[in-house]
Amino acid sequence: MRKHALAATALTIATTGVAHAGGIGRDGDRSQILFEEGRNYVEFTASAVDLNVSGSLLGGALGSGNIQKSFLSFSGAYKFQPNDQWAFAIVANEPVGADVAYTAGTPYPFSGSSATVESIAVTGYVKYNFSERVSAYGGLRVQGLTGDLAIRTAGLPLPPVYNLNVDQDFRFGYVVGAAYQIPDIAMKVALTYESEIEHSFIDNTGTNFDVTIPQAVTLHAQSGISQNTLLFGSIRWQEWTEFQIRPLDFLGGAVAIASEPSDIWTYELGVGQRFNENWSGALTVGYEEDQGDIVGNLSGKDGFTSFGVAMKYKKEGWEVTTGIKYFDIGSTRTSIGANFSGNDAVAAGVKVGFRF
C-alpha cells in the first residue's frame, strides 16, 4: 500500500496562499519535505492568489473597494538522504505577507491608504530515524521581514497622514518535531513546533518597535484507506494575538496600526486517489473559524472555508502537481464600523519535483 497511497501525499502544496495560517500568514509548515522518497529530491512551487475583499460604511453608502491586492508566491526546497537514519533539507519560502490598498479619491475614510509586508525565510532541517516508525527532526530558520505603510485618515480622529518605511530585518528562529509512521498502511502522524521570531524596526523618530511573527504548532496526519486511496489532514494553531504593528510615533503607540485579536486554528482534510502509474488527484476542504472579532482596517478578513482540487502527473525522476483552491472569506466588522461580507479568493499553483 505504501507505494500506491503515497502517490497523493503532497498534492495540496501547490495551492498554498491566502490566509493559510491566520493573520498575515501565507504559508504553513514545510518540514514534511523530510519525508519525501528518494536520496535527492528538489521541488519548486509557484502560486497566484486573486482576492476580492471589500466593505462599506453607512449601510453601503461609502464603499471601500477591493482592499486586498492579488499576489504571487514562490518557494523552493531540496532534500538529501544519505542513508536510512539521516535526512537533511533546506527550504526557501515566503511565510507571511500583506498587500493592502484603498482606492484613492473616494469618500471612504481610509481612501489612499496602503500597507505592504514582505518576507523571505530559509530553513535548514535535519531528521533522524530511530526506527522505521519513529523519527525526530528540527532545524534553524533565518527570516527577513520588511514593510511600507501609508495611512490616510480623512475625517477620523487620527493623524491625517502617516508614512513609514522600514528596512529588511533578519532574525533567527527554530523548528522541532517528531513523527510516528506505519509504512505498510502509509500512516504518518507528525507534530511540528515553530518558534516565534521577533523583528526589530525603527520608526520615523528613530525609536525601536518590535513586530512578532508568532509561534505555531502543526499536526499532520495521513493513512491509506485502500490500495490506491489516502486520507490526510492537518490542524494548525498560531498565536496571532502576539502580532501587532505599533510604532511609537503613531499616536504614541496607543493604537496599533495592525493587530490580530485572536489566536487562530486552521483545519484541512483531504482525500487522495491514485488512478494509474502516472496520475493521481486529491480533493480538500479547509476551515478557519470566524472569530467574530472587530478586526483592523488593513485586514477585512475573519476566517474562511476553502475547497480545493489538485492533480499530479508522475514519471520516473520527475513529477508535476497543479491545483486550484476557492476560499469563501468570513464576514467581519472593522474598528470604524465598516462591514466586510460576501468576499472570496481563488488560489492556483504548480509544483515541479525532481528525484535523482
Rosetta silent file (secondary structure, phi, psi, omega in degrees, C-alpha in Angstrom):
SEQUENCE: MRKHALAATALTIATTGVAHAGGIGRDGDRSQILFEEGRNYVEFTASAVDLNVSGSLLGGALGSGNIQKSFLSFSGAYKFQPNDQWAFAIVANEPVGADVAYTAGTPYPFSGSSATVESIAVTGYVKYNFSERVSAYGGLRVQGLTGDLAIRTAGLPLPPVYNLNVDQDFRFGYVVGAAYQIPDIAMKVALTYESEIEHSFIDNTGTNFDVTIPQAVTLHAQSGISQNTLLFGSIRWQEWTEFQIRPLDFLGGAVAIASEPSDIWTYELGVGQRFNENWSGALTVGYEEDQGDIVGNLSGKDGFTSFGVAMKYKKEGWEVTTGIKYFDIGSTRTSIGANFSGNDAVAAGVKVGFRF
SCORE:     score description
SCORE:     0.000 S_00000001
   1 L     0.000  -27.426 -175.522    0.000    0.000    0.000 S_00000001
   2 H   -56.097  -48.414 -176.134    2.890    2.384    0.662 S_00000001
   3 H   -61.913  -43.122 -174.055    3.763    2.878   -2.996 S_00000001
   4 H   -75.379  -46.610 -175.139    0.188    3.463   -4.138 S_00000001
   5 H   -70.255  -36.596 -176.035   -1.141    5.640   -1.331 S_00000001
   6 H   -70.550   -9.697  177.846    1.900    7.895   -1.031 S_00000001
   7 H   -62.449  -16.543 -176.053    1.465    8.993   -4.636 S_00000001
   8 H  -108.325    5.898 -166.571   -1.065   11.561   -3.376 S_00000001
   9 L   -64.400  -43.181 -171.871    0.665   12.952   -0.285 S_00000001
  10 L  -103.357   25.525 -172.235    1.856   16.404   -1.385 S_00000001
  11 L   -67.291  -20.512 -175.332   -0.922   17.288   -3.810 S_00000001
  12 L   -96.586   -4.580 -178.756   -2.107   20.379   -1.946 S_00000001
  13 H   -61.501  -32.281 -175.645    1.217   22.209   -1.586 S_00000001
  14 H   -68.491  -11.698 -178.362    0.750   23.886   -4.951 S_00000001
  15 H  -114.567   25.580  172.166   -2.293   25.817   -3.709 S_00000001
  16 L   -66.264  154.710  178.697   -0.859   27.413   -0.564 S_00000001
  17 L   162.303 -111.859 -166.648   -1.578   31.092   -0.276 S_00000001
  18 L   -58.892  126.247  172.472   -4.374   33.235    1.047 S_00000001
  19 L    45.685   37.031 -174.361   -4.758   33.311    4.844 S_00000001
  20 L   -58.762  -33.088 -174.219   -3.275   29.828    5.084 S_00000001
  21 L  -135.737   35.873  179.946   -2.486   30.173    8.766 S_00000001
  22 L    76.087  168.338  174.990   -4.446   33.167   10.007 S_00000001
  23 L    54.095 -130.484  178.155   -3.301   36.764   10.277 S_00000001
  24 L  -100.578   19.854  179.730   -0.841   37.655    7.531 S_00000001
  25 E   -66.097  136.175  176.694    0.218   34.030    7.090 S_00000001
  26 L  -123.854   -5.381 -179.612    0.788   32.894    3.519 S_00000001
  27 L  -151.808  157.060 -179.063    2.467   29.532    4.065 S_00000001
  28 L  -111.137 -154.402 -177.983    2.434   26.754    6.625 S_00000001
  29 L   -70.649  124.036 -179.575    4.793   24.126    8.000 S_00000001
  30 L  -107.844   12.751 -177.708    7.209   22.908    5.310 S_00000001
  31 H   -66.727  -19.388 -173.467    9.099   20.350    7.432 S_00000001
  32 H   -71.429   -5.623  172.224    7.307   17.430    5.784 S_00000001
  33 H   -61.556  -22.844  178.422    9.657   17.572    2.800 S_00000001
  34 H   -61.478  -19.036 -176.894   11.939   15.469    5.036 S_00000001
  35 H   -98.909    3.510  176.296    9.599   12.521    4.372 S_00000001
  36 L   -65.289  144.338 -179.812    9.794   12.677    0.580 S_00000001
  37 L   -75.296  155.027  175.248   11.099    9.473   -1.003 S_00000001
  38 L   104.071  155.403  178.882   14.475    9.248   -2.720 S_00000001
  39 L   -70.138  -44.769  176.983   18.088   10.088   -1.951 S_00000001
  40 E  -124.897  132.239  178.358   17.856   13.508   -3.618 S_00000001
  41 E  -140.944  130.476  178.867   14.645   15.465   -4.105 S_00000001
  42 E  -126.911  137.170  176.728   14.227   19.050   -5.407 S_00000001
  43 E  -137.896  149.663  175.601   10.972   20.989   -5.751 S_00000001
  44 E  -131.081  134.209 -176.506    9.899   24.426   -6.980 S_00000001
  45 E  -129.176  138.333  173.550    6.460   25.909   -6.263 S_00000001
  46 E  -135.307  137.783  177.986    4.656   28.973   -7.608 S_00000001
  47 E  -138.695  151.321  177.529    1.162   30.135   -6.709 S_00000001
  48 E  -124.757  134.347 -176.826   -1.084   33.035   -7.663 S_00000001
  49 E  -125.202  124.786  178.416   -3.838   34.346   -5.397 S_00000001
  50 E  -111.314  115.841 -175.919   -6.674   36.592   -6.545 S_00000001
  51 E  -109.494  146.197  172.860   -8.581   38.192   -3.650 S_00000001
  52 E  -128.128   97.529 -176.695  -11.876   40.063   -3.536 S_00000001
  53 L  -130.473  108.640 -178.471  -12.183   41.778   -0.133 S_00000001
  54 L  -140.037  158.369  179.797  -14.385   44.852    0.154 S_00000001
  55 E  -145.775 -176.659 -178.353  -16.590   46.550    2.733 S_00000001
  56 E  -155.534  159.310  175.894  -18.805   49.549    3.271 S_00000001
  57 E  -117.496  161.475  173.796  -19.986   52.159    5.776 S_00000001
  58 H    55.431   48.932  176.361  -23.363   53.802    6.358 S_00000001
  59 H    64.646   25.681  178.505  -25.406   50.910    5.031 S_00000001
  60 H   101.165   -2.414 -177.900  -23.398   50.710    1.822 S_00000001
  61 L   -68.118  -33.384  179.045  -23.252   54.436    1.080 S_00000001
  62 E  -115.788  110.412 -179.030  -19.449   54.501    1.410 S_00000001
  63 E   -97.718  142.610 -179.904  -17.670   51.593   -0.275 S_00000001
  64 L   -81.588  -21.800 -167.463  -14.054   50.666    0.364 S_00000001
  65 L    73.918  176.800  179.108  -13.475   48.969   -2.969 S_00000001
  66 L   -73.023  114.341 -173.542  -11.316   45.835   -3.118 S_00000001
  67 L   -94.365  -11.799 -177.224   -8.616   46.468   -0.497 S_00000001
  68 E  -105.358  120.063  179.003   -6.581   43.247   -0.923 S_00000001
  69 L   -78.557  149.069  171.876   -4.243   43.065   -3.905 S_00000001
  70 L   -68.680  155.578 -177.525   -3.608   39.842   -5.786 S_00000001
  71 E  -149.811  162.314  173.338   -0.150   38.379   -5.332 S_00000001
  72 E  -111.266  148.401  179.069    2.339   35.747   -6.474 S_00000001
  73 E  -138.082  143.401 -176.698    4.289   33.484   -4.119 S_00000001
  74 E  -134.044  151.565  174.197    7.321   31.268   -4.735 S_00000001
  75 E  -153.455  160.482  176.594    9.259   28.626   -2.836 S_00000001
  76 E  -147.860  152.670 -176.901   11.993   26.082   -3.408 S_00000001
  77 E  -153.929  153.284  176.971   13.347   23.121   -1.446 S_00000001
  78 E  -139.537  131.953  176.226   15.989   20.394   -1.542 S_00000001
  79 E  -120.548  136.346  179.089   16.121   17.152    0.466 S_00000001
  80 E  -128.327  126.683 -179.903   19.158   14.868    0.769 S_00000001
  81 L  -124.795   98.656 -175.634   19.023   11.437    2.431 S_00000001
  82 L   -74.307  -24.760 -179.271   22.454    9.774    2.592 S_00000001
  83 L  -156.185 -173.747 -175.583   21.246    6.660    4.466 S_00000001
  84 L   -72.851  -18.651 -176.297   18.268    5.121    6.269 S_00000001
  85 L   -92.981  -35.782 -169.679   18.871    7.069    9.504 S_00000001
  86 E  -115.814  144.603  171.311   19.516   10.640    8.405 S_00000001
  87 E  -142.338  144.090 -179.301   17.774   13.154    6.138 S_00000001
  88 E  -129.928  149.945  178.948   18.588   16.821    5.521 S_00000001
  89 E  -152.430  153.877  171.701   16.614   19.567    3.803 S_00000001
  90 E  -133.916  134.143 -175.511   16.703   23.265    3.049 S_00000001
  91 E  -129.592  131.815  172.836   13.563   25.276    2.234 S_00000001
  92 E  -116.422  126.071 -178.657   13.217   28.880    0.988 S_00000001
  93 E  -152.822 -179.265  178.810    9.737   30.405    1.092 S_00000001
  94 L  -117.194   88.660 -169.468    7.639   33.493    1.849 S_00000001
  95 L   -71.134  -32.159 -179.857    5.885   32.635    5.124 S_00000001
  96 E  -135.192  160.205  178.480    3.996   35.900    5.721 S_00000001
  97 L   178.875  161.015  176.450    2.913   38.864    3.650 S_00000001
  98 E  -156.297  146.580  176.769    0.308   41.531    3.046 S_00000001
  99 E  -149.370   92.603 -173.852   -0.565   43.901    0.209 S_00000001
 100 E  -115.186  137.583  178.194   -3.464   46.197    1.084 S_00000001
 101 E  -151.572  125.549  172.078   -4.548   49.331   -0.813 S_00000001
 102 L   -91.302  133.930 -179.535   -7.636   51.536   -0.558 S_00000001
 103 L   -57.898  128.886  179.566   -8.594   53.256   -3.799 S_00000001
 104 L   -75.555  151.948  174.562   -7.546   56.905   -3.729 S_00000001
 105 L    85.957    6.963  177.437  -10.028   59.709   -4.380 S_00000001
 106 L  -100.754  163.722  178.882  -13.107   58.077   -2.818 S_00000001
 107 L   -78.566    0.496  179.019  -15.047   59.398    0.229 S_00000001
 108 L   -65.410  138.259 -172.847  -14.162   56.280    2.242 S_00000001
 109 L   -53.993  -32.603 -178.286  -12.201   57.344    5.395 S_00000001
 110 L  -100.508   21.170  179.354   -9.041   55.352    4.522 S_00000001
 111 L   -52.993  127.486  179.605   -9.005   56.368    0.853 S_00000001
 112 L    89.271   -3.808  178.294   -5.417   56.283   -0.433 S_00000001
 113 L   -77.969  151.866  177.092   -4.060   54.170    2.435 S_00000001
 114 E  -154.295  156.951  177.324   -1.820   51.187    1.718 S_00000001
 115 E  -150.236  133.112  178.200    0.286   48.630    3.559 S_00000001
 116 E  -130.377  129.438  173.485    2.826   46.136    2.260 S_00000001
 117 E  -125.044  128.543  178.891    4.578   43.397    4.245 S_00000001
 118 E  -127.278  147.740 -178.692    7.141   41.137    2.552 S_00000001
 119 E  -141.934  159.483  170.119    9.129   38.223    3.930 S_00000001
 120 E  -146.154  135.587  179.392   11.726   35.651    2.990 S_00000001
 121 E  -135.182  141.508  173.602   12.726   32.659    5.098 S_00000001
 122 E  -126.662  123.209 -176.720   15.366   29.967    4.679 S_00000001
 123 E  -122.358  129.532  173.607   15.120   26.931    6.959 S_00000001
 124 E  -102.734  128.121 -176.337   17.632   24.115    7.302 S_00000001
 125 E  -117.045  153.338  169.369   16.209   20.818    8.621 S_00000001
 126 E  -139.351  139.846  179.644   17.679   17.542    9.854 S_00000001
 127 E  -128.221  138.332  175.632   15.746   14.316   10.628 S_00000001
 128 E  -121.457  128.097  178.203   16.911   11.208   12.452 S_00000001
 129 E   -93.491  110.932  175.814   15.040    7.890   12.167 S_00000001
 130 L   -71.385  -30.135  176.747   15.229    5.932   15.416 S_00000001
 131 L  -158.013 -175.015  177.094   13.448    3.089   13.652 S_00000001
 132 L   -63.366  -23.072 -174.248   11.238    2.549   10.620 S_00000001
 133 L  -105.432  -29.600 -171.379    8.366    4.021   12.634 S_00000001
 134 E  -115.405  132.272  178.539    9.779    6.717   14.948 S_00000001
 135 E  -146.007  158.965  174.394   11.693    9.837   13.933 S_00000001
 136 E  -133.639  151.117 -177.737   12.549   13.295   15.242 S_00000001
 137 E  -148.490  163.645  178.973   13.501   16.409   13.329 S_00000001
 138 E  -169.194  177.786 -179.722   14.432   20.036   13.829 S_00000001
 139 E  -177.789  174.501  179.684   16.075   22.983   12.225 S_00000001
 140 E  -118.567  137.243 -177.862   17.176   26.589   12.239 S_00000001
 141 E  -121.341  135.994  168.240   15.365   29.377   10.370 S_00000001
 142 E  -114.378  129.189 -172.897   16.567   32.801    9.274 S_00000001
 143 E  -128.801  133.836  175.474   13.736   35.139    8.342 S_00000001
 144 E  -109.005  138.980 -178.600   13.715   38.571    6.754 S_00000001
 145 E  -137.949  136.277  177.135   10.782   40.986    7.148 S_00000001
 146 E  -145.631  163.696 -178.834   10.178   44.431    5.675 S_00000001
 147 E  -164.858  161.575  175.639    7.216   46.737    5.163 S_00000001
 148 E  -134.449  137.392  177.773    5.776   50.042    3.963 S_00000001
 149 E  -128.135  137.544  172.037    2.806   51.926    5.414 S_00000001
 150 E  -138.097  100.602 -174.244    0.885   54.897    4.030 S_00000001
 151 E  -105.333  125.638  176.315   -2.087   55.717    6.265 S_00000001
 152 E  -120.740  126.579 -170.333   -4.645   58.341    5.261 S_00000001
 153 L  -131.750   50.335 -179.373   -7.441   59.002    7.781 S_00000001
 154 L   -57.865  129.011  176.628   -9.571   61.849    6.477 S_00000001
 155 L    82.496    3.374  179.206  -12.490   62.589    8.814 S_00000001
 156 L  -114.523  153.074  179.275  -11.196   60.353   11.623 S_00000001
 157 L   -78.095   57.658  179.769   -9.617   61.384   14.964 S_00000001
 158 L  -137.381  164.959  175.781   -6.215   60.072   13.849 S_00000001
 159 L   -55.184  127.626 -174.127   -3.149   61.632   12.217 S_00000001
 160 L   -65.411  -29.291 -179.753   -4.378   62.601    8.716 S_00000001
 161 E  -137.502  125.777  176.254   -1.133   61.481    7.032 S_00000001
 162 E  -142.350  127.056  179.261    1.298   58.856    8.301 S_00000001
 163 E  -126.330  141.557  177.332    4.083   57.188    6.308 S_00000001
 164 E  -150.357  129.623  173.484    6.578   54.566    7.428 S_00000001
 165 E  -126.789  126.588 -178.802    9.160   52.546    5.526 S_00000001
 166 E  -118.310  139.361  177.590   11.307   50.013    7.386 S_00000001
 167 E   -70.543  157.890 -178.719   14.422   48.258    6.125 S_00000001
 168 E   -64.966  131.152 -179.188   14.516   44.472    5.988 S_00000001
 169 E  -115.303  128.192 -179.131   15.298   42.931    9.370 S_00000001
 170 E  -106.247  130.469  178.705   16.743   39.404    9.620 S_00000001
 171 E  -139.150  164.821 -176.832   16.209   37.277   12.742 S_00000001
 172 E  -107.975  149.352  171.228   16.545   33.613   13.722 S_00000001
 173 E  -143.623 -175.555 -178.148   14.026   31.035   14.898 S_00000001
 174 E  -143.485  164.542 -179.353   13.899   27.270   15.189 S_00000001
 175 E  -133.717  136.595  172.468   11.728   24.248   14.371 S_00000001
 176 E  -137.015  149.885  179.878   11.365   20.934   16.259 S_00000001
 177 E  -166.017  171.149  178.293    9.128   17.952   15.587 S_00000001
 178 E  -148.675  154.569 -177.262    8.544   14.228   15.836 S_00000001
 179 E  -142.475  151.083  173.297    6.697   11.649   13.762 S_00000001
 180 E  -126.706  131.862 -176.286    5.284    8.146   14.036 S_00000001
 181 E  -131.341  149.662  166.320    4.759    6.036   10.916 S_00000001
 182 E  -125.244   92.476 -171.474    3.411    2.647    9.880 S_00000001
 183 H   -57.528  -34.212 -175.054    4.773    2.380    6.318 S_00000001
 184 H   -62.604  -25.180  177.866    2.726   -0.694    5.342 S_00000001
 185 H  -116.166   16.712  178.796   -0.511    1.303    5.542 S_00000001
 186 L    55.960   32.766  179.746    1.028    4.686    4.569 S_00000001
 187 E   -91.245  137.043  175.165    0.198    6.049    8.028 S_00000001
 188 E  -149.102  133.362  170.835    2.059    9.046    9.409 S_00000001
 189 E  -125.704  122.851 -176.977    1.381   11.383   12.328 S_00000001
 190 E  -132.458  135.377  179.485    3.799   14.304   12.696 S_00000001
 191 E  -119.281  125.936 -176.080    3.782   17.182   15.171 S_00000001
 192 E  -124.272  133.808  173.441    5.835   20.320   14.417 S_00000001
 193 E  -112.669  131.263  175.607    6.589   23.346   16.584 S_00000001
 194 E  -116.972  124.747 -177.106    7.836   26.596   15.011 S_00000001
 195 L   -70.296  158.508  170.958    9.216   29.248   17.357 S_00000001
 196 L   -70.009  155.687  175.102    8.184   32.889   17.261 S_00000001
 197 E  -128.837  121.134 -176.718   10.532   35.321   15.538 S_00000001
 198 E  -102.576  116.838  179.014   10.698   38.864   16.886 S_00000001
 199 E   -96.737  147.761 -179.145   11.790   41.550   14.414 S_00000001
 200 E  -118.585  128.040 -179.415   13.046   44.971   15.472 S_00000001
 201 E  -127.047  172.736 -179.400   12.367   48.122   13.430 S_00000001
 202 E  -124.544  129.144  179.489   12.878   51.880   13.776 S_00000001
 203 L   -82.663 -171.931 -174.635   10.072   54.439   13.379 S_00000001
 204 L   -67.737  -16.159  178.832   10.380   57.948   11.896 S_00000001
 205 L   -97.563    0.822 -178.545   11.760   59.347   15.165 S_00000001
 206 L    87.211   11.462 -179.188   14.477   56.713   15.465 S_00000001
 207 L   -92.397  137.331  179.800   12.643   54.779   18.193 S_00000001
 208 E   -74.633  144.874  166.820   12.655   50.979   18.144 S_00000001
 209 E  -144.656  151.159 -174.921    9.465   48.919   17.958 S_00000001
 210 E  -107.262  147.596  172.510    9.062   45.168   17.619 S_00000001
 211 E  -127.921  121.237 -176.795    6.908   43.026   15.333 S_00000001
 212 E  -102.402  123.565  166.745    6.483   39.378   16.329 S_00000001
 213 E   -88.998  114.749 -162.493    5.695   36.620   13.836 S_00000001
 214 L   -75.933  163.325  176.306    4.140   34.220   16.334 S_00000001
 215 L   -65.346  156.919 -177.856    4.884   30.648   17.297 S_00000001
 216 E  -146.274  150.774  174.345    2.894   27.840   15.663 S_00000001
 217 E  -128.637  129.515 -179.073    2.104   24.159   16.198 S_00000001
 218 E  -126.872  130.347  174.066    1.014   21.932   13.297 S_00000001
 219 E  -107.568  120.484  175.681   -0.292   18.376   13.438 S_00000001
 220 E  -106.638  140.576  176.878   -0.102   16.402   10.174 S_00000001
 221 E  -146.527  144.696  175.537   -1.828   13.047    9.777 S_00000001
 222 E  -155.000  155.891  174.737   -2.410   10.616    6.913 S_00000001
 223 E  -160.232  139.976  171.837   -3.336    6.994    6.384 S_00000001
 224 E   -70.108  135.276  178.318   -4.039    4.729    3.471 S_00000001
 225 E  -113.406   -7.323  169.101   -7.663    3.592    3.483 S_00000001
 226 E  -161.558 -179.723 -175.259   -7.358    1.327    0.454 S_00000001
 227 L   -56.247  -34.542 -174.797   -4.676    0.237   -2.018 S_00000001
 228 L  -122.712   13.391 -174.545   -4.906    3.480   -4.003 S_00000001
 229 E  -126.652  135.062 -178.331   -6.610    5.917   -1.620 S_00000001
 230 E  -124.687  132.088  172.418   -5.106    8.162    1.047 S_00000001
 231 E  -102.595  130.797 -177.272   -6.901   10.168    3.739 S_00000001
 232 E  -144.925  161.495  178.608   -4.891   13.131    5.012 S_00000001
 233 E  -173.131  176.040  178.896   -5.291   16.327    7.009 S_00000001
 234 E  -153.095  152.998  172.606   -3.718   18.902    9.270 S_00000001
 235 E  -129.119  128.984 -178.590   -4.520   21.097   12.267 S_00000001
 236 E  -129.743  131.146  173.479   -2.510   24.273   12.833 S_00000001
 237 E  -115.652  135.734  176.233   -2.566   26.686   15.765 S_00000001
 238 E  -138.062  136.823 -171.999   -0.745   30.017   15.655 S_00000001
 239 L   -84.357   69.405 -173.960   -0.560   32.605   18.419 S_00000001
 240 H   -70.725  -12.588  175.079   -1.629   35.600   16.332 S_00000001
 241 H   -65.276  -14.700  177.656   -2.528   37.650   19.424 S_00000001
 242 H   -84.090   -7.208 -176.956    1.241   38.266   19.698 S_00000001
 243 L   -92.918  130.187  170.877    1.281   40.064   16.329 S_00000001
 244 E  -162.101  151.463  172.702    0.956   43.825   16.106 S_00000001
 245 E  -113.631  106.770 -171.935    2.464   46.767   14.263 S_00000001
 246 L  -136.217   71.196  175.681    2.664   49.580   16.838 S_00000001
 247 L   -66.786  141.660 -174.388    5.271   52.275   16.031 S_00000001
 248 L   -72.431  -18.497  179.011    5.566   54.802   18.838 S_00000001
 249 L   -85.650    5.907  172.704    5.378   57.805   16.511 S_00000001
 250 L  -107.559  100.488 -178.044    1.785   56.873   15.621 S_00000001
 251 H    53.978   35.569  177.879   -0.337   58.271   18.488 S_00000001
 252 H    64.725   19.390 -177.804    2.450   57.470   20.922 S_00000001
 253 H    78.610    6.795 -178.380    1.947   53.748   20.364 S_00000001
 254 L   -71.592  -23.747 -178.175   -1.506   53.897   21.952 S_00000001
 255 L  -126.127  129.256  175.439   -3.121   52.421   18.816 S_00000001
 256 L   -79.437  132.675  176.418   -1.772   49.512   16.780 S_00000001
 257 L   -67.159  -36.349  176.616   -1.818   50.111   13.038 S_00000001
 258 E  -145.665  140.565  177.970   -2.337   46.352   12.554 S_00000001
 259 E  -161.565  169.123  176.426   -3.009   43.549   15.033 S_00000001
 260 L  -123.130  123.772 -175.594   -4.870   40.257   15.436 S_00000001
 261 L   -79.197  -12.498 -176.269   -7.419   39.942   18.280 S_00000001
 262 L  -139.295  150.072  166.178   -7.476   36.105   18.425 S_00000001
 263 L   -71.159  153.689 -169.907   -5.201   33.110   18.091 S_00000001
 264 E  -121.225  133.574  170.453   -6.090   31.108   15.002 S_00000001
 265 E  -107.844  130.451  179.705   -6.820   27.416   14.407 S_00000001
 266 E  -123.014  131.458 -175.651   -6.686   26.245   10.786 S_00000001
 267 E  -122.038  144.284  172.814   -8.004   22.830    9.669 S_00000001
 268 E  -144.892  138.011  178.006   -7.678   20.899    6.413 S_00000001
 269 E  -133.726  136.933 -178.663   -8.976   17.472    5.405 S_00000001
 270 E  -148.509  164.639  175.109   -8.407   15.752    2.090 S_00000001
 271 E  -131.959  131.124  179.450   -8.580   12.513    0.189 S_00000001
 272 E  -112.041  144.504 -177.791   -6.070   11.471   -2.470 S_00000001
 273 E  -132.791  128.126  174.116   -6.631    8.887   -5.175 S_00000001
 274 E   -92.556  121.382 -175.782   -4.075    7.164   -7.391 S_00000001
 275 L   -89.622  -39.146  177.892   -5.635    6.475  -10.799 S_00000001
 276 L  -161.089 -166.071 -176.505   -2.733    4.686  -12.508 S_00000001
 277 L   -62.230  -23.846 -174.805    1.066    4.622  -12.626 S_00000001
 278 L  -110.613  -30.570 -169.968    1.225    8.263  -13.733 S_00000001
 279 E  -113.405  138.268  169.833   -1.840   10.117  -12.492 S_00000001
 280 E  -145.469  161.720 -177.510   -3.196   10.887   -9.018 S_00000001
 281 E  -147.505  170.130 -179.391   -5.526   13.534   -7.645 S_00000001
 282 E  -151.448  149.868  171.032   -6.890   14.989   -4.436 S_00000001
 283 E  -120.552  139.086 -179.676   -9.864   16.890   -3.056 S_00000001
 284 E  -133.943  155.125  169.540   -9.543   19.064    0.051 S_00000001
 285 E  -132.983  135.994 -179.108  -11.713   21.137    2.347 S_00000001
 286 E  -125.231  157.616 -177.961  -10.268   23.720    4.730 S_00000001
 287 E  -151.622  133.351  172.653  -11.702   25.735    7.594 S_00000001
 288 E  -132.078  120.025 -170.571  -10.606   28.651    9.737 S_00000001
 289 L   -62.658  137.661  169.657  -13.199   29.744   12.297 S_00000001
 290 L   -73.241  110.537 -173.912  -14.839   33.148   12.025 S_00000001
 291 L   -76.119  -15.452 -175.894  -13.905   34.542   15.446 S_00000001
 292 L    73.895   21.389 -176.850  -16.498   37.326   15.413 S_00000001
 293 L   -82.051  156.696  162.880  -13.741   39.843   16.179 S_00000001
 294 E   -81.379  117.238 -173.931  -13.540   43.522   15.403 S_00000001
 295 E  -101.420  167.244  177.819  -10.595   43.482   13.001 S_00000001
 296 L   -70.076  160.834 -176.252   -8.131   46.142   11.909 S_00000001
 297 L   -78.645   -1.954  173.779   -8.838   48.372    8.934 S_00000001
 298 L  -105.102   20.819 -178.662   -5.950   46.833    6.991 S_00000001
 299 L  -120.734  -79.725 -178.215   -7.495   43.350    7.125 S_00000001
 300 L    79.769   10.943 -177.361  -11.183   42.914    6.253 S_00000001
 301 L  -129.417  145.230  174.807  -10.957   39.125    6.822 S_00000001
 302 L  -153.437   92.299  178.949  -12.088   36.806    9.613 S_00000001
 303 L    80.777  171.784  177.706  -11.897   33.076    8.896 S_00000001
 304 E  -165.335  163.787  164.387  -12.666   31.115    5.741 S_00000001
 305 E  -124.084  133.358 -176.674  -13.945   27.889    4.254 S_00000001
 306 E  -126.071  153.813  176.712  -11.954   26.503    1.324 S_00000001
 307 E  -135.860  127.599 -175.603  -12.438   23.837   -1.331 S_00000001
 308 E  -132.713  156.471  174.257   -9.548   22.559   -3.424 S_00000001
 309 E  -139.299  140.720 -179.160   -8.722   20.129   -6.185 S_00000001
 310 E  -142.320  151.888  176.672   -5.256   19.032   -7.335 S_00000001
 311 E  -133.145  144.631  177.563   -3.781   16.691   -9.912 S_00000001
 312 E  -129.283  133.423  173.574   -0.312   15.167  -10.147 S_00000001
 313 E  -112.088  126.148 -172.930    1.442   13.638  -13.150 S_00000001
 314 E  -126.888  130.038  170.663    4.439   11.498  -12.235 S_00000001
 315 E  -123.572  169.465  179.509    7.157    9.901  -14.352 S_00000001
 316 L   -60.367  117.137  176.762   10.379    8.251  -13.279 S_00000001
 317 L    95.061  -15.064  179.257   12.558   11.000  -11.826 S_00000001
 318 E  -154.684  162.551  179.994   10.100   13.901  -12.030 S_00000001
 319 E  -156.424  152.820  177.408    6.529   14.990  -11.295 S_00000001
 320 E  -130.225  128.251  178.177    4.249   17.994  -11.808 S_00000001
 321 E  -118.001  131.944  174.280    1.407   18.954   -9.468 S_00000001
 322 E  -125.868  150.197 -179.088   -1.216   21.590  -10.263 S_00000001
 323 E  -157.256  161.343  175.960   -4.067   22.728   -8.070 S_00000001
 324 E  -141.188  143.368 -176.941   -6.760   25.315   -7.523 S_00000001
 325 E  -139.471  134.314  177.663   -8.482   26.325   -4.314 S_00000001
 326 E  -106.695  135.457 -179.860  -11.547   28.522   -3.665 S_00000001
 327 E  -117.479  122.686  169.732  -11.902   30.475   -0.405 S_00000001
 328 E   -93.593  105.966 -172.128  -15.185   31.756    0.979 S_00000001
 329 E   -84.085  134.603 -175.968  -13.877   34.500    3.297 S_00000001
 330 L   -67.108  150.243  178.552  -15.733   35.129    6.550 S_00000001
 331 L   -76.096  153.643  179.766  -17.634   38.355    7.223 S_00000001
 332 E  -157.903  176.166  178.831  -16.338   40.831    9.761 S_00000001
 333 E  -131.660  138.082 -178.723  -16.575   44.382   11.111 S_00000001
 334 E   -95.102  173.932 -174.389  -13.704   46.857   11.424 S_00000001
 335 L   -67.715  -17.018  176.245  -12.884   49.308   14.205 S_00000001
 336 L   -99.088    8.729  175.250  -14.557   52.212   12.360 S_00000001
 337 L    90.125    9.932  177.330  -17.773   50.214   11.899 S_00000001
 338 L   -76.299  140.372  177.669  -17.329   49.108    8.283 S_00000001
 339 E  -100.349  127.770  176.207  -18.944   45.801    7.345 S_00000001
 340 E  -114.140  119.584 -178.523  -16.988   43.371    5.165 S_00000001
 341 L  -154.258  165.082  179.149  -19.028   40.477    3.724 S_00000001
 342 L    67.310   28.181 -175.361  -19.554   38.394    0.584 S_00000001
 343 E  -101.037  156.792 -178.489  -15.816   38.188   -0.048 S_00000001
 344 E  -156.244  178.032  179.128  -13.781   35.387   -1.599 S_00000001
 345 E  -156.245  156.718  175.760  -10.484   34.403   -3.170 S_00000001
 346 E  -130.722  129.725  176.737   -9.058   31.922   -5.645 S_00000001
 347 E  -118.437  136.025  176.805   -5.550   30.426   -5.408 S_00000001
 348 E  -133.292  144.526 -176.275   -3.890   28.423   -8.180 S_00000001
 349 E  -153.887  168.500  176.848   -0.460   26.875   -8.154 S_00000001
 350 E  -141.709  140.572  176.608    2.023   24.493   -9.688 S_00000001
 351 E  -128.946  131.000  178.000    4.786   22.406   -8.109 S_00000001
 352 E  -116.990  126.537 -178.487    7.561   20.669  -10.031 S_00000001
 353 E  -124.482  147.473  179.698    9.621   17.996   -8.288 S_00000001
 354 E  -130.974  136.303  174.978   12.708   16.004   -9.319 S_00000001
 355 E  -119.825  134.813 -179.294   14.177   12.827   -7.764 S_00000001
 356 L  -154.773    0.000    0.000   17.694   11.609   -8.541 S_00000001
